[in-house]
Amino acid sequence: MIKNNPLNQFIFVSAALVIILAGIKVSSVIVVPFLLSLFIAIICSPIIKFMTNRKVPHWLAITLLLLLILLVFFFLLGLINGSAQEFTKSIPQYRALMMERINDLQVLAHKWKIPFSVQPDAIVKHFDPSMVMNFASSLLMNFSNVVSNVFVLILVVIFMLLEAPTAKHKFAIVFNNQDGEEDHLERVLESIIGYLGVKSMMSVLTGVAIWVLLTITGVQYAILWATLSFLFNYIPNIGSIIAAVPIILQAFLLNGFTTGFVVTISVIVINVSIGNVLEPKIMGKKLGLSTLVVFLSLLFWGWLLGTVGMLLSVPLTMALKIALESSPTTERYAILLSDRLPNKSDLA
């Protein structure tokens, strides 16, 4: 009687979830590199498949891919560490520069007879630009710390790619559902590869566009901000906004109002055209998640796993949704994550 009580079942499930999430958060030192390696392996699997389909031996394909990954990782590691450290040293001057810009703005307003009067100290007291710059720098360094353990990441990726040909069949045997389980695993992989493929292309396009813009306008640390825009474009909804704030702030403080306005408008145009027009057109209905769920998943995975959790929030939620759909007992709960209204068949 006690076991069939819905309230007791709810309490039991809730307690189990709390214990599991607490365990994941405590073991994030292990979980985060594992998840990062897993998604790198998933992204790389089409490249391996492409080479093996053209008669390249599996071991040689993995070796060639390993060399490519090492080049990319060491490039990112050197770029982020070097640029972020140089950038951090210049942060103290931003407070003084902001006071200068406010004084210039007051002089300009007085010249054009615009009623504008404000105390620079009061603005700096409530809004310190160095806090924004420190936040951007700490986020980059946080990601850099994860990437810095490149040897372990590369080893895990290699072993995952070596096991990939038989992994799906092993999972099917473990879950005692050879055909259905492989279908669900295939759906998870296809959804994640499709999403990350499109997102990677859009992130590269965003980073290149930002680099070209900042190089033309003469804004410092163009490569650093382009890298920040590339990485944070993976974060849904707010990633491009977070990356744009320090770019715009630095442009106003170091390059003046004219360059600042040009950079602001250009960054908005780049983010809107790529994130709101081009990306949805290419991605179409592949996501299958509601906008609210995407935003809440960003907050949840970010809290649980930090910066890497924010980067992987959508793929992790997509995998959870497909996992819920794979069982008749949990299929109805997947509707909560979906972007479509449930049919009568879903509730049967």
C-alpha positions as CSV (number, residue, x, y, z in Angstrom):
1,M,0.0,0.0,0.0
2,I,2.8,2.4,0.9
3,K,4.7,1.5,-2.3
4,N,1.8,2.4,-4.5
5,N,1.2,5.8,-2.8
6,P,1.8,8.5,-5.5
7,L,3.1,10.9,-2.9
8,N,5.6,8.4,-1.6
9,Q,6.7,7.6,-5.1
10,F,7.2,11.4,-5.8
11,I,9.2,11.8,-2.6
12,F,11.3,8.8,-3.4
13,V,12.0,9.9,-7.0
14,S,12.8,13.5,-5.9
15,A,15.2,12.3,-3.2
16,A,16.9,10.1,-5.8
17,L,17.3,13.0,-8.2
18,V,18.7,15.2,-5.5
19,I,21.3,12.6,-4.6
20,I,22.2,12.0,-8.2
21,L,22.6,15.7,-9.0
22,A,24.6,16.3,-5.8
23,G,26.9,13.4,-6.8
24,I,27.3,14.9,-10.3
25,K,28.1,18.4,-8.9
26,V,30.7,17.0,-6.4
27,S,32.3,14.9,-9.1
28,S,32.2,17.7,-11.8
29,V,36.1,17.5,-12.0
30,I,35.6,14.1,-13.6
31,V,32.2,14.6,-15.3
32,V,33.1,17.8,-17.1
33,P,36.1,16.4,-19.0
34,F,34.2,13.2,-19.8
35,L,31.3,15.1,-21.3
36,L,33.6,17.4,-23.2
37,S,35.4,14.4,-24.6
38,L,32.2,12.6,-25.4
39,F,30.8,15.5,-27.5
40,I,34.2,16.1,-29.2
41,A,34.1,12.4,-30.1
42,I,30.5,12.7,-31.4
43,I,31.5,15.7,-33.5
44,C,34.5,13.9,-34.9
45,S,32.7,10.7,-35.7
46,P,31.4,11.9,-39.1
47,I,35.0,12.8,-40.1
48,I,36.1,9.3,-39.1
49,K,33.2,7.8,-41.1
50,F,34.1,10.0,-44.1
51,M,37.7,8.8,-44.2
52,T,36.9,5.1,-43.5
53,N,34.3,5.1,-46.3
54,R,37.1,6.1,-48.6
55,K,39.2,3.1,-47.7
56,V,41.4,4.9,-45.1
57,P,42.2,2.4,-42.3
58,H,40.3,3.1,-39.0
59,W,43.5,3.5,-37.0
60,L,45.0,5.9,-39.6
61,A,41.8,8.0,-39.7
62,I,41.9,8.4,-35.9
63,T,45.6,9.3,-36.0
64,L,45.0,12.0,-38.6
65,L,42.1,13.3,-36.6
66,L,44.3,13.3,-33.5
67,L,46.8,15.5,-35.1
68,L,44.1,17.9,-36.2
69,I,42.6,18.0,-32.7
70,L,46.0,18.6,-31.1
71,L,46.7,21.6,-33.5
72,V,43.3,23.1,-32.7
73,F,43.6,22.6,-28.9
74,F,47.1,24.0,-28.6
75,F,46.1,26.9,-30.8
76,L,43.1,27.7,-28.6
77,L,45.0,27.1,-25.4
78,G,47.9,29.5,-26.4
79,L,45.5,32.1,-27.8
80,I,43.2,32.2,-24.8
81,N,45.9,32.1,-22.1
82,G,48.2,34.6,-23.8
83,S,45.5,37.1,-24.8
84,A,43.5,36.8,-21.5
85,Q,46.6,37.4,-19.4
86,E,47.6,40.4,-21.5
87,F,44.1,41.7,-21.4
88,T,43.8,41.3,-17.6
89,K,46.8,43.5,-17.1
90,S,45.1,46.4,-18.9
91,I,41.8,46.2,-16.9
92,P,42.7,48.8,-14.2
93,Q,42.8,51.6,-16.8
94,Y,39.1,51.1,-17.7
95,R,37.7,53.0,-14.7
96,A,39.8,56.1,-15.5
97,L,38.8,55.9,-19.2
98,M,35.1,55.6,-18.3
99,M,35.3,58.8,-16.3
100,E,37.1,60.5,-19.2
101,R,34.3,59.4,-21.6
102,I,31.6,60.7,-19.3
103,N,33.3,64.1,-19.1
104,D,33.6,64.2,-22.9
105,L,29.9,63.3,-23.2
106,Q,29.0,66.2,-20.8
107,V,31.1,68.6,-22.8
108,L,29.5,67.4,-26.0
109,A,26.0,67.7,-24.5
110,H,26.8,71.3,-23.2
111,K,28.0,72.2,-26.7
112,W,24.8,71.0,-28.3
113,K,22.7,72.5,-25.4
114,I,21.4,69.1,-24.4
115,P,20.3,68.9,-20.7
116,F,22.7,66.3,-19.5
117,S,24.5,66.5,-16.1
118,V,25.8,63.5,-14.1
119,Q,28.6,62.9,-11.7
120,P,31.2,60.4,-13.1
121,D,32.0,59.1,-9.7
122,A,28.3,58.1,-9.1
123,I,28.2,56.1,-12.4
124,V,31.5,54.4,-11.8
125,K,30.4,53.6,-8.2
126,H,27.3,51.7,-9.5
127,F,28.8,50.4,-12.7
128,D,32.4,49.5,-12.8
129,P,33.5,48.5,-16.3
130,S,36.4,46.5,-14.9
131,M,33.9,44.1,-13.4
132,V,32.5,43.3,-16.9
133,M,36.0,42.9,-18.2
134,N,37.0,40.7,-15.3
135,F,33.9,38.6,-15.8
136,A,34.7,38.0,-19.5
137,S,38.3,37.2,-18.6
138,S,37.4,34.7,-15.9
139,L,35.0,32.9,-18.2
140,L,37.8,32.5,-20.8
141,M,40.2,31.3,-18.2
142,N,37.7,28.9,-16.8
143,F,37.3,27.3,-20.2
144,S,41.0,27.4,-20.7
145,N,41.6,25.5,-17.4
146,V,39.3,22.7,-18.8
147,V,41.1,22.6,-22.2
148,S,44.6,22.8,-20.5
149,N,44.2,19.1,-19.4
150,V,44.4,18.3,-23.1
151,F,46.3,15.0,-22.7
152,V,43.5,13.4,-20.7
153,L,40.9,14.8,-23.1
154,I,42.7,13.5,-26.1
155,L,43.1,10.0,-24.6
156,V,39.5,9.7,-23.7
157,V,38.4,10.9,-27.2
158,I,40.7,8.4,-28.9
159,F,39.4,5.5,-26.8
160,M,35.8,6.6,-27.5
161,L,36.4,6.7,-31.2
162,L,38.1,3.3,-31.1
163,E,35.0,1.8,-29.3
164,A,32.5,3.7,-31.5
165,P,31.9,0.9,-34.1
166,T,30.7,-1.6,-31.4
167,A,29.4,0.8,-28.7
168,K,25.8,1.1,-30.0
169,H,25.4,-2.7,-30.3
170,K,26.8,-3.1,-26.7
171,F,24.3,-0.6,-25.3
172,A,21.5,-2.4,-27.2
173,I,22.5,-5.7,-25.6
174,V,22.8,-4.2,-22.1
175,F,19.3,-2.7,-22.4
176,N,17.9,-5.9,-23.9
177,N,16.3,-4.2,-26.9
178,Q,18.6,-4.7,-29.8
179,D,16.6,-3.0,-32.6
180,G,14.7,-0.3,-30.6
181,E,17.6,0.7,-28.5
182,E,19.9,1.1,-31.4
183,D,17.3,3.3,-33.1
184,H,17.1,5.6,-30.1
185,L,20.9,5.8,-29.8
186,E,21.0,6.6,-33.5
187,R,18.5,9.3,-33.0
188,V,20.5,10.8,-30.1
189,L,23.7,10.8,-32.2
190,E,22.0,12.2,-35.3
191,S,20.3,15.0,-33.3
192,I,23.5,16.0,-31.5
193,I,25.7,15.8,-34.6
194,G,23.1,17.8,-36.6
195,Y,22.8,20.5,-33.9
196,L,26.5,20.7,-33.1
197,G,27.4,20.7,-36.9
198,V,25.1,23.7,-37.6
199,K,26.1,25.5,-34.4
200,S,29.8,25.0,-35.1
201,M,29.4,26.5,-38.6
202,M,27.4,29.5,-37.2
203,S,30.0,30.0,-34.4
204,V,32.9,30.0,-36.9
205,L,31.0,32.5,-39.1
206,T,30.2,34.7,-36.1
207,G,33.9,34.6,-34.8
208,V,35.3,35.5,-38.3
209,A,32.8,38.3,-38.8
210,I,33.6,39.8,-35.3
211,W,37.4,39.5,-36.1
212,V,37.0,41.3,-39.4
213,L,34.8,44.0,-37.9
214,L,37.3,44.7,-35.0
215,T,40.3,44.6,-37.3
216,I,38.8,47.1,-39.6
217,T,37.7,49.4,-36.8
218,G,41.0,49.1,-35.0
219,V,39.6,47.7,-31.7
220,Q,42.3,45.9,-29.6
221,Y,42.3,42.2,-28.9
222,A,40.4,41.3,-32.0
223,I,41.4,37.6,-31.9
224,L,40.5,37.3,-28.3
225,W,37.0,38.8,-28.8
226,A,36.5,36.7,-31.9
227,T,37.4,33.6,-29.9
228,L,35.0,34.6,-27.1
229,S,32.2,35.2,-29.7
230,F,32.9,31.8,-31.3
231,L,32.8,29.9,-28.0
232,F,29.8,31.8,-26.5
233,N,27.7,31.4,-29.6
234,Y,27.3,27.8,-28.5
235,I,25.4,29.1,-25.5
236,P,21.7,29.6,-26.5
237,N,19.8,32.8,-26.2
238,I,22.3,34.8,-24.1
239,G,25.7,33.7,-25.3
240,S,26.0,36.2,-28.1
241,I,24.9,39.0,-25.7
242,I,27.4,38.1,-23.0
243,A,30.2,38.1,-25.7
244,A,29.1,41.4,-27.1
245,V,29.1,43.4,-23.9
246,P,32.9,43.6,-23.3
247,I,33.5,44.2,-27.0
248,I,31.2,47.2,-27.1
249,L,32.4,48.5,-23.7
250,Q,36.0,48.3,-24.8
251,A,35.2,50.0,-28.1
252,F,33.6,52.9,-26.4
253,L,36.3,53.3,-23.8
254,L,39.4,52.8,-25.9
255,N,38.3,53.9,-29.3
256,G,35.8,56.7,-28.7
257,F,32.1,57.3,-29.3
258,T,32.1,57.1,-33.1
259,T,33.9,53.7,-33.2
260,G,31.8,52.5,-30.3
261,F,28.5,53.2,-32.1
262,V,29.8,51.6,-35.3
263,V,30.9,48.5,-33.4
264,T,27.6,48.3,-31.4
265,I,25.4,48.5,-34.5
266,S,27.7,46.1,-36.4
267,V,27.8,43.5,-33.6
268,I,24.0,43.7,-33.3
269,V,23.6,43.2,-37.1
270,I,26.0,40.2,-37.0
271,N,24.3,38.5,-34.1
272,V,20.8,39.1,-35.3
273,S,21.5,38.0,-38.9
274,I,23.4,34.9,-38.0
275,G,21.5,33.9,-34.8
276,N,18.0,34.9,-35.6
277,V,17.8,34.5,-39.4
278,L,20.5,32.2,-40.9
279,E,20.8,29.7,-38.1
280,P,17.0,28.9,-37.6
281,K,16.7,28.7,-41.4
282,I,19.4,26.1,-41.7
283,M,18.5,24.2,-38.5
284,G,14.8,24.2,-39.1
285,K,12.9,21.9,-36.8
286,K,15.9,19.8,-35.8
287,L,16.0,21.1,-32.2
288,G,12.6,19.9,-31.1
289,L,12.9,21.8,-27.8
290,S,10.7,24.7,-26.5
291,T,12.3,28.1,-26.1
292,L,11.6,28.1,-22.4
293,V,13.2,24.7,-21.9
294,V,16.3,25.8,-23.8
295,F,16.7,28.8,-21.5
296,L,16.0,26.8,-18.3
297,S,18.4,24.1,-19.5
298,L,21.1,26.8,-19.9
299,L,20.6,27.9,-16.3
300,F,20.4,24.3,-14.9
301,W,23.4,22.8,-16.7
302,G,25.4,26.0,-16.1
303,W,24.8,25.7,-12.4
304,L,25.5,21.9,-12.4
305,L,28.6,21.8,-14.7
306,G,29.8,25.4,-15.0
307,T,30.9,27.0,-18.3
308,V,31.1,23.6,-20.1
309,G,27.6,22.8,-19.0
310,M,26.4,26.1,-20.5
311,L,28.1,25.2,-23.8
312,L,26.6,21.7,-23.9
313,S,23.2,22.6,-22.4
314,V,21.2,22.0,-25.6
315,P,22.8,18.7,-26.6
316,L,22.4,17.4,-23.1
317,T,18.7,18.4,-23.0
318,M,18.1,16.9,-26.4
319,A,19.7,13.6,-25.3
320,L,17.5,13.6,-22.2
321,K,14.4,14.3,-24.3
322,I,15.1,11.4,-26.6
323,A,16.0,9.1,-23.6
324,L,12.5,9.9,-22.1
325,E,10.9,9.1,-25.5
326,S,12.6,5.7,-25.6
327,S,10.4,4.2,-22.8
328,P,6.6,4.0,-22.8
329,T,6.6,4.8,-19.0
330,T,8.5,8.1,-19.5
331,E,7.4,9.1,-23.0
332,R,4.7,11.5,-21.7
333,Y,7.3,13.4,-19.7
334,A,9.2,14.2,-22.9
335,I,6.3,16.3,-24.0
336,L,7.3,18.8,-21.3
337,L,10.5,19.4,-23.2
338,S,9.0,19.5,-26.7
339,D,8.1,22.5,-28.8
340,R,4.9,20.9,-30.0
341,L,1.5,20.4,-28.5
342,P,0.7,16.8,-27.4
343,N,-1.6,14.6,-29.5
344,K,-4.2,12.3,-28.0
345,S,-1.9,9.4,-28.9
346,D,0.9,10.9,-26.7
347,L,-1.4,10.9,-23.7
348,A,-2.8,7.4,-24.2
